[in-house]
Amino acid sequence: MIPLSAMKNNTNDIRDLFSGLFGSRTVILGVGNPLRGDDGFGPAFIAELNGIPGVLCLDAGSAPENYLGKIIKEDPDNVLIVDAAHLEKSPGEYDILRKDEIIRSGFTTHDLSPVMFIEYLEERTRADIIMLAVQPESLEMGAGMSAPVRRTLDDLVKTARESQNA
């Protein structure tokens, strides 16, 4: 199996990613504000996958730091952070990012640096920590999720469910 942190954005890798997550102790952390259009991608992903056996799905909203203790207590093998990010791609395109790629993406609309968050988890867990990031179309307050991001959400949830059942 490909190490989670070595995967990139293609259909086989995303299937491998989900298969790897469902075969171990995993925390999936959805980050974002549903009131800001596509920034709600992370929480929407969590809402769709919540209840999968062996996977703790957490909707962290805009404050993932509030969930550090809970994640550390779980002692996960993997932590998947799901969020909208500035990837310089077309809306709805996604990527699987490691810490060094997150630094280069300049991605966040949140207060806490994702790198600081990841480094803190790395120091306190043995988890492989990666991010599934989608390029937003709009982060406008009060906007709904854009059509391209909604299609990506639906496709990724379908792939995750198929991988879980495989």
C-alpha positions, 0 to 999 in steps of 0.5 A: 500500500502507498503510504498516505503521505505519498499520495497525490490527486488521482482516482487510484490514490484517493481510493488507496487513501480511503482504503488505508484509512478504513483499515486502521485507527483513523480520525477525519477532521473536517475544518471550515465554516459552512456559512462561508460557501465552499469553506463548508466542504470539510464539515459537509464531508464529515456529515456525509461520512459520520458513523463509519465503523473504526473512523472517528469523524469530527466537525471542527468548524473553524477551530480545529485546535479545540479538538487537539486533545480529543485527537491525541486521546484517540491515539490514531494511526492516521489523521485526515484533515479535510478543508477548502484550500487555495490550491491555484486550481479550478474550483472543485479540484482537490489534492492530497497534501503533506505538511511541506505542501501545505506551507507552499499552498498558503492555503488557510482562511482560518486563524491557526496555522495548519502547519502549527496544528500538524506539528503539534499533532506530530509531536504528540501522536504517531499518526500519519497526518495529511490533508485532503484539500479542495479548491473553493470557488467562493468563500462569500459569507452566506453563500451556499456550496458551489456546484463544482465543489458539491460535485467533488464532495459527492464524488469523494463521499461515494469513493470513500463509501465504496472503499469502506465496503471493499 
